[in-house]
Structure formats: C-alpha cells, structure tokens
Amino acid sequence: MRDVSKFLSGFRRFQQNYLGEHHDLFDQLVLQGQRPRALMIACCDSRCDPALLTDCDPGDMFVVRNVANLVPPHVQATYFAATTSAIAFAIHNLEVEHVIVMGHAQCGGIRALMENKTPDCNEEELIAKWLGIAEDARRHVLQALPEKPAEVLAHACEQAAILVSLENLMSYPWISQRVHEGRLALHGWYFDMPRGELLQYQPESGSFEVLVPNLEEITG
Ligand SMILES: [Zn+2]
C-alpha cells in the first residue's frame, strides 16, 4: 500500500505557496466566516474537483460531492440527509444565490446505473440504492435511444441525470420559492473531460450547449 506522503508534501507546498500568498483572504475567512455565493453539487470522482476546475479560492464555493452528483427528491430528503442537509445549509444558512449541479463524462456511477446489475453484496446494494435516484434518467435514455452502444447511452444518461437532479431540487418548497422569487438560480453543467470543455443545459433548446469551449477552439 502506498503511503500518504504525497499529500503531506502537498500540504507543505500549500502552506508555503497558496497560504503564503493569500494570508489576507484566510485571515478574513477566519475572522468573518464563509460567505460563498454558490453551491456546487459534484461527483466524488477524483478527476472532477470543483475548486480545481473553476480555479476558485477558499470561501467562493460551498461543495457537496456524492456518487454521480445526484440530488434526492424532497420526499426522500431525510433518507439521504448527508446530501440534503448540506443543500439546506447552503440555501437556508449561507443564502447562496446559485446552485450548480455538475455532471461529467466517464462517470462510473452513471455507468453502474446503466448496467443495472443485481447487487450481490451489501456494498453494491448501498450504491444501487443511491443510484436509484436517477432511475428515471436511465429509463428515459433507454426509451429515447434504443439499440445505441453503451458509450452513447452512458453519455446521454450522465446529462439526463443532471436534469433529474435539477428537477428534484425544485421539489423542495424552500428552493422553488426562492427560484420563483428570483433569489436563486439553478444551473446544470457538464464537464466533458475528454474534450476539456464545459457545457451548460439550456432550457430553451432542451440540450447541453458549450459554455466554455475547448482551449484549442478558443486559441484557434
Ligand atoms: Zn461521476
């Protein structure tokens, strides 16, 4: 088993570089507490670190990460309280103005959902129960894209699951009320890892469109 020294030397570099350069920001965050303007709901996947992807500073973004960046519906809120309590805290206590659900390409959780294997141990049961939140996305994709290869289905389901989570967010009365009053905006983002670009769901077209293009396209 490899040791954790990589992380310890990383923390040392963080102290020397980032903390050294941003001590005013940290002093302010310690004295005044956090006041992030956005909640990001992202996947646990080690390749999708929200702060790294958005080049954020500490204090900018409140983050909840779970398998496949899912939001349980309001009726199941207490059942999946780890995620829903973080959402409640961000909206009720921190009064964030934006909620971003960020899905991504090659999501292992969504792949497992699409495979729909019968769980054969307790660990798989736990994962399957959680992924069941996005069962509507799986069904929708199978209906809309019959006979398509697994890759295409997984890609479509990664995006469809983001829409399920956005819909589920609106099932919380204290979220839908803020959205209708214009105090809160919901966003569906998709990190296309192979292409290195960011997409956003556009309700007008009903599809995900490029929000920040691939770097090669920007630089020509
Ligand atoms: Zn994922």
Boltz pocket constraint, residues with backbone or C-beta under 6 A from the ligand:
constraints:
  - pocket:
      binder: B
      contacts: [[A, 43], [A, 44], [A, 45], [A, 66], [A, 67], [A, 68], [A, 69], [A, 104], [A, 106], [A, 107], [A, 108], [A, 109], [A, 110]]
      max_distance: 6.0
